[in-house]
């Protein structure tokens, strides 16, 4: 999987210019909503599925910031699986990433990359719990962490804050929070948060179909096998194009 074109910005391909200490890194794991009330309120106004998709996109921003400085191949596979889970939660399995070994002190590259993947794991875990009927605010909480992490590492000139505000507004318009089970919420297409994509039901359906056609569990260990998905209640063929690939 490749990162979206709109996050492949020249402004992101710079040396590390943000502060990073062990205390700063640890602070992202305990980000309460009351510390960011405006962002938290905006997240509560969009559907769980939209909050999940927004969290995945925020992880893309952090990975885009670091991909010229580190090997992000595993992170991209995780992101692809997470995007598949926006269509159906049973697509993805996201185990915790290996904690980076930093004997010489805090690592401003490896540690934020690890946190982006770790928060993606939390996001998926809470998403699955929500689908299984367990009440929680973990999806929105994990997205909050991913957004705050991206805000810290992405240079201001890259426009993350502007993109985030516009994305929340767009999600609120098309995927507002409703008092219905998550299974009844509309899935958010993988390119929904692209600034130039105009939403429509037809465009959303086409986006999902295009994305599913690219999925192949034999190439991505974080995509679940068809028999596993079907054992969990998935109906139909999860990877309709996989059998035609060489």
N, C-alpha and C positions, 0 to 999 in steps of 0.2 A: 504494500500500500504506500502511496505517496501522500505527502502533506498537501492540503488544499493550496491552490495557487495564491490565494489572498493572504496566507500567512508566510509564504515564501518571500519575505521582504528583505531588501538590502539592509534596512535598519536593524534587523535581527542578527545579521552576520558580522557581529563585532565582538571584541574581546569582552570578558566579564567586567562590568562596570558597576555592579551592585554589591552591597555589603553582605557578607555571609559569615556567620559564626555558628557554633553549635547551638547557642541559645536561640538565634534567629531560626535555624532549621527546626528546632523542637517546637517553636512557637506556632508553626503552621499546623501541627497536629492537634492543637487545642484552640482552634479559632471558634469562639462562641458567636452566635448570631448577634448578640447585643453589642459586640464590638464593631459590627458593620450593619447597623440597623436598616439603612436605606437599601443596601444590597439584599439583606435577608428578607425584607418586606417584599421586594420585587420578585425574589425567588418563590415566595409563598403565593404570589399572584399568578404563577404559571403552573401548568400541569406537572405531575410527577415525571411523565415521559419527556416533557420539554426541559425540565430541570436536569434530568439525566443526560439528555443530548447536549445541553449547554456545558455540562461538566466535561463530557468527552471532548468537546471543542476547545475548552480552556486547556485541557491537557495537551492538545495539539499546539497551542501557542507556546507552552513551555518547551515542548520537544523541538519546535521550530527554532526557538531561541538557542538551543544547545546542540542542534544536530551537526553543525560545522565544527564543534569542539569535542564531540564524543560519538561513540557508536550507539545509534538510536534504533538499530534494526529490531531489537526485541520490543522496544516501546511501540514501534509502528505496528507490529503484529498484534499487540495488546489493544491498541486503538482500533484496528480493523475489527477485532472481535467485539469490542464494546459498541462500535457502530452497528454491527449486526444485531446486537442485543436491543438496539432501539426499535428494531422491527419485531423481534421476539426475544424475550429474555433468555430463552433456552439455548440460544446460539453460543453464548460465551461462557468460558470458564477462565477466571483470572486469579490464579494463585498469587500470593504475595511475592514481589520481586526480591531477589537476593540483596541483602543489606550491603552497601559498598564498604570495603575495607579502607579506612583512611587513617593509617597509623601516624602520619605526620601532622594530623590536625584536620579541621573542617575542610571539606572539598566543595568549592562553589560551583562545580560542574556536575560531579557524580551525585552529590546529595540532592539537589533540586530535581535532577532527572529521576532519581529513585523515588522521591516523594510524589512526583507526578504519576508514576506507575502505582505506587502504594495507594494513593487516594483513588485511583481508578479501580483498584481492587475493592476498596471500601465502598465505592459508588455501586459497583456491581453486586456486592453482598447485600447491601440495603435494598437495592432494586429487586433482587430475588425475594427477599423477605416481604417486600411490599406485595409482590405478585402472589406470595403464599399467604396473604392475609394478616401479616404481622404489622400492627400499627407502628410507625416510626417516622422520624424526620431526617433519617440518615441520608437519603438521596440529596435533599437540598443542602444538608450540612456538608456532605462531601463535595458538592459542587461549589459551595462557598469556599472551602479550602483550596480547591483547584483554581478558582478565580483569584483568590488573594495571593497564591503562589505565583501565578502568571503575572499579576500586577507588580510583584516584587522584582522578577527577573527580566521582564520585557522592557526595553527602553521606552520611555514615554513618547518619544518621537515616532514610534511604530504604530501608535494609535489604538492600543488595546482597550483603554478606558472608553474611548468613543465607540469602538466596536461592541464592547460589552453592553453599554447603555442602549445602543440601537438594537442589539440582539434580544435583550430583555423586553424591549418595547414590541418588537416583532413577534416574539413568543407570546406575549400577553394578548396581542391582537388575534393570533391564529390558534394558539393553544392555551387558553386561560385555564386557571384552576377551576375544577368543578367537583361537586360532592358525589362522585361516582367512583366505583372500583377502578384501579389502574388498568385492568383488562379492557375497560370500556373507553379508555382514553385513546385518541388517535395517535398512531406512531409518527414520530418526527423524522422526515427524510434526511439522509446523510449530508446533503448540501444546503439544508435549510438556512444555516447561519452565514452562508456566503453573502456578502453585502450586495452583490449584483443579481442574486437569484430572486425572481418574483414568484411568490407563492400562489399556487392554485391547487385544487384537489388533483387535477390531471398531472401537474408538474410533480407533485409529491409522490404520486403513484409511480410515475416514470422514474423518478430518482431512486426509489426503493428497488424497483425492478432492475435497473442498471447495476446497482450495487450488489444485489444478491447474485447476479450473473458473474460477478468477479470472485466470489467466495469459493475457497477450496480448502477443506479441512486437512487435506494431505500436505498442504504447504504452510498451514498455520496451526500450531499446537494449541492455540487458545480458542479455536473454533471446535465445538463439540461434534462428535460423529453423529450421523443421522439416526442410528439405532438408539443412541443415548437420548437424543432429543425426543424421539417418538415414544420412548419409555416414560418420558416425563409429560406426555400428552400432546406433543406437537403433531399436527395433522398435515398430510401432504408431503411433498418432497422438498426438504430444506435447501438442497443444493442442486437445482435442476440442470445446471450446466456442467457440473463437475464430471459427470460421466462421459462427456464429449471431448474433454481435454486430453491432450497427449502427455 
